[in-house]
Amino acid sequence: MTILNETATLSNGVSIPKLGLGTWFIDDDKAAQAVRDAARIGYRNIDTAQAYGNERGVGEGVRTAGVARDDLFVSTKLAAEIKDYDQAAAAIDGSLTALGLDHIDLMLIHSPQPWADFRGGDYAEGNREAWRALEDAHEAGRLRSIGVSNFLRTDLENILEHCTVAPQVNQVLAHVGNTPSELIAFCQSNDILVEAYSPIAHGQMLKNAAVATLAEKYGVTVPQLCIRYTLQLGTVSLPKTANPEHMRSNAQVDFAISEDDMDALRGLRMQDYGEHSTFPVYSGK
């Protein structure tokens, strides 16, 4: 499971493990055990958010995982609805308190718009104000690195043109069937690391016959192929699961997809998320 030992380096020199544990939809009362299980398997990158409602459980897991705090990389996200400095500063305090940690390794603005208006109105000024709060907490040493999530190029440019600290990360929906290649290239050209969430398309990729055939060619599972694909895009991959067996399997990705097969996977279009299609990040609204 060498992927669990591999790291990328952010623009500020901070190391981040290339494979992480996503905790979206893991209930707060189950999050601590999920984090402990992941840490025991070898995961060192744990991702949560204020919106997930499980920061308390994730923090408990981090504190009781039996792994030195400095060996764990903990990320959380500022609620998408927060678009002013004072609320953002208070929310950063809230996350530190909920997690029970004295610092957070990465904090992101969860979305450029509130979820109720996703891809809707103009929140440029609000994003700049929220970003200023992240910058101040970063300067104070409470956040080791800062970034954004679900930001498109125009959203990123708004921050880049006004910031004193450039975003170090952009966490986006990226998977086989939905590869935002131009956005990834823009981020990489500006030294912004891309994190891929839902690399298995919220489980829907398990139903794709073409992907299943390609996974069989490599002698791997569909999730393993999908995770490897996001890693070879140059992103940090964040599959989410509370199942220790899935955690182990997700980390068994020490194989290489050929360039021809990478091109074929980049060309696939699969954006039907079934029962989850109504989520803003999936619906495009």
Sequence and secondary structure as in RCSB ss.txt:
>XXXX:A:sequence
MTILNETATLSNGVSIPKLGLGTWFIDDDKAAQAVRDAARIGYRNIDTAQAYGNERGVGEGVRTAGVARDDLFVS
TKLAAEIKDYDQAAAAIDGSLTALGLDHIDLMLIHSPQPWADFRGGDYAEGNREAWRALEDAHEAGRLRSIGVSN
FLRTDLENILEHCTVAPQVNQVLAHVGNTPSELIAFCQSNDILVEAYSPIAHGQMLKNAAVATLAEKYGVTVPQL
CIRYTLQLGTVSLPKTANPEHMRSNAQVDFAISEDDMDALRGLRMQDYGEHSTFPVYSGK
>XXXX:A:secstr
 GGGG EEE TTS EEESB EE TT  HHHHHHHHHHHHHHT  EEE  GGGT HHHHHHHHHTSSS GGG EEE
EEE TT  SHHHHHHHHHHHHHHHT S BSEEEE  SS GGGTT S  HHHHHHHHHHHHHHHHTTSBS EEEES
  HHHHHHHHTT SS  SEEEEE BTTB  HHHHHHHHHTT EEEEE TTGGGGGGG HHHHHHHHHHT  HHHH
HHHHHHHTT EEE B S HHHHHHHT   S   HHHHHHHHH      GGGTTSHHHH  
